[in-house]
Amino acid sequence: MKKTYIPENLVGKPSGYPAKIEVTEIDKRFRQLLGEFETPSLALNIRVTDEIELPSGIVRQRIEYCVESGEVVPALHLFRKDLPDDAPGLLSMHGHGGDDIFPVGKYFHCHPKTDDPMQYSYIAALAGFRVLAPDALCFGERQAKCGYSTKFFDEIVTHAELTGRGKSLAWKSVWDNSRAIEVLEFLGCTSIGAIGWSGGSTQAYILASVNRKVKASACFFSFMTLRHQFYQYRCCHCLYHYIPGMVQAGIDWDQVVSLIPPRKVFLAWGAKDEGTPDPMYRAFCDAISSRDEKALTVFEEPDRGHEITMPMLQNAIQFLKASLDKQRKMNHE
């Protein structure tokens, strides 16, 4: 695909934002803003509550595990019946927006349909991954059970409560997903990746930026930079992007994802995606490749919008298999 760059036209941007700082300083500032997430506060207490067999020999379990005191996360665990004990693990995150996703959460992308690229959890399980697909907070079985706030309003209330405690929804995502990685480790995975679409993509690249257990990540859309979002496009993304103090700290999301290399990252993008205009996507690509060109793989569709295509997914799965199989072999040496 020929690259056609759209010029920046940033109105009202603070002078000197984002700051020109070294990667070690980006890492330091972002971790301070995000908050500690690596030390679990209690045992996972994993339990299987249901199990069914899907077509082509895929087992789908509903499991639960603890992430914080009094808080249990429900997730779907998908795997082939003949899967090796040390098969690569894949944390699979559902999308964010849309009235059809909030009520179902994890089930949105776990149906046994091989011709639907939105069923990437099931298709990845067929490809030989041990897949864990949890409900994000405010979705599926983690929707609010009381009050009149639902869907996006529920998320706004949740984000407000977290920021009132000096945290953020991004921190909560990283905390919960770090516990999910520990579940995959408990299940025997020694090489672990992440995959996500839309808001799930956001969760995947934020997680990969700070949790080095994620050896490869495949992200479909939602590549957001604060400077373009606030000062050029005024497009609203999911609340994972809004950590209080980021602009004041001088860091933007393309700088944050530059923390991923030398671990591998796959970015899939459609040029007609109104939620990720060209400058935002290019900023991510440039930031990652400037650290390590070999760390970045891209797949671009000139005539697609905010949707996964089958070629996108097939290339992403090939990328994940190559990256995680290599890591798996290194672990055995």
Summary of the structure (lengths in Angstrom):
residues: 333
radius of gyration: 18.8
end to end distance: 39.0
largest distance: 57.2
contacts: 1136
relative contact order: 0.15
helix: 40%
strand: 20%
